Amino acid sequence: MKILVVSDTHRNITALKDLYFANSFCDYFFHLGDSELPEYLMKDYSTVKGNCDYADFPKMKDVEIEGLKIHLEHGDGFKFQMNPTKYIEELDCDIFLFGHTHRKLANKVKNTYIFNPGSLTRPRDGSKGSYLILTLENKKLVKYEFKEIDL
């Protein structure tokens, strides 16, 4: 299973559509908030609400894929901001995905992989626009790869 993860696209529907079609081999498409687009334009992505979103997306979402519990949120919540390690441990998930910072991150806390795909359209880490591809097989994360684009 391949999962495309993107965040913080800030109204750039063209970049989102191009990304979707260029990665049509993926099985799932996750957007971690701040699309600033209405729900009908985000129909190709499983989306959570960011601090700049006005659409009625859920604040967070848990999904199970390949036997792994994957948690999605934007990352602007109070509990996460105050003590991210404790918060992530309490969620008891295998993979924790968040956005908000516009900076790529790959880390692991105990048994939980933590990823931020960065921002597709407004990166703040000196990189190009970025997104993430996760590969899951046999109830394991077998590969993650950050991809960069020029807009």
C-alpha positions in Angstrom: 0.0 0.0 0.0 1.2 3.5 -0.8 0.0 6.6 0.9 0.6 10.1 -0.3 0.7 12.7 2.5 0.5 16.4 1.9 -0.2 19.5 4.0 -0.4 23.3 4.0 -1.2 23.8 0.3 -3.0 27.1 1.0 -5.6 27.4 -1.8 -3.4 25.9 -4.5 -5.8 23.5 -6.2 -3.7 23.2 -9.3 -0.7 21.8 -7.3 -3.0 19.4 -5.5 -4.6 18.1 -8.7 -1.2 17.8 -10.4 0.1 15.9 -7.4 -2.9 13.6 -7.4 -2.6 12.7 -11.1 1.2 12.4 -11.0 0.9 9.9 -8.1 -2.1 7.9 -9.2 -0.3 4.7 -8.2 -1.0 5.6 -4.6 -3.8 3.8 -2.8 -4.6 6.6 -0.3 -4.2 10.4 -0.4 -4.1 12.3 3.0 -4.2 16.1 3.4 -3.2 17.3 6.9 -4.9 20.7 6.8 -4.7 24.2 5.6 -5.9 23.5 2.1 -8.2 26.5 2.5 -10.5 24.9 -0.1 -14.1 23.8 0.1 -14.9 20.1 0.7 -16.1 19.5 -2.9 -12.6 20.4 -4.2 -10.9 18.1 -1.7 -12.9 15.0 -2.6 -9.8 13.1 -3.8 -8.1 13.5 -0.4 -8.9 12.3 3.1 -8.6 15.7 4.9 -8.4 17.1 8.4 -9.0 20.7 9.4 -6.1 23.1 9.8 -6.1 26.5 11.5 -6.6 28.3 8.2 -9.5 26.1 6.9 -13.1 27.2 6.9 -14.6 23.9 5.6 -16.2 21.4 7.9 -13.3 18.8 8.0 -12.7 16.8 11.2 -10.0 18.1 13.5 -8.4 14.7 13.5 -8.8 11.2 12.1 -7.7 7.7 12.9 -7.5 5.2 10.1 -6.3 1.6 9.9 -4.4 0.5 6.9 -2.4 -2.8 6.6 -3.2 -3.4 10.3 -1.5 -0.1 11.4 -3.3 2.6 13.2 -2.5 6.0 11.5 -3.5 9.3 13.2 -3.9 12.4 11.1 -4.2 16.0 12.5 -2.9 19.4 11.6 -0.7 19.8 14.7 -2.0 23.1 16.0 -3.8 21.6 19.0 -3.0 22.7 22.5 -2.2 19.3 23.9 0.2 18.5 21.0 1.9 21.9 21.3 2.4 21.6 25.1 3.8 18.1 25.3 4.1 16.4 21.9 5.8 13.2 23.1 3.2 12.6 25.9 0.4 13.4 23.5 1.6 11.0 20.8 2.2 8.2 23.4 -1.4 8.6 24.7 -2.8 8.2 21.2 -1.3 4.8 20.9 -0.9 4.9 17.2 1.7 3.3 14.9 2.1 6.3 12.6 1.4 10.0 13.6 1.0 12.5 10.8 0.8 16.2 11.2 1.4 19.5 9.3 1.2 23.1 10.4 5.0 23.8 10.7 5.7 23.8 7.0 8.8 21.8 7.8 9.6 18.2 6.9 10.1 15.8 9.8 10.7 12.0 10.2 11.1 10.8 13.7 10.2 7.9 16.0 9.0 8.0 19.6 9.0 4.5 21.2 6.9 2.5 18.7 5.3 5.4 16.9 6.7 6.8 13.6 6.1 10.6 13.4 6.0 12.4 10.0 5.4 15.9 8.8 5.4 16.2 5.0 6.4 19.9 5.1 4.4 22.3 2.9 3.7 21.7 -0.8 3.4 25.5 -1.6 5.0 27.4 1.3 8.0 25.5 2.7 9.8 27.1 5.7 12.8 24.8 5.9 14.8 26.1 3.0 13.6 23.3 0.7 11.3 23.2 -2.3 7.7 22.3 -1.8 7.4 18.8 -0.4 5.1 15.9 0.3 5.6 12.3 1.6 5.0 8.8 0.3 4.6 6.0 2.8 4.9 2.4 1.8 3.2 -0.2 4.0 3.4 -4.0 3.7 2.6 -6.9 6.0 1.6 -4.6 8.9 4.8 -2.6 8.8 6.1 0.7 7.5 8.7 -0.5 5.0 9.7 2.8 3.4 9.1 6.6 3.6 10.2 9.1 1.0 10.0 12.8 0.9 9.5 14.2 -2.5 10.1 17.8 -3.6 8.5 19.9 -6.3 9.2 23.2 -8.0 6.1 25.4 -8.3 
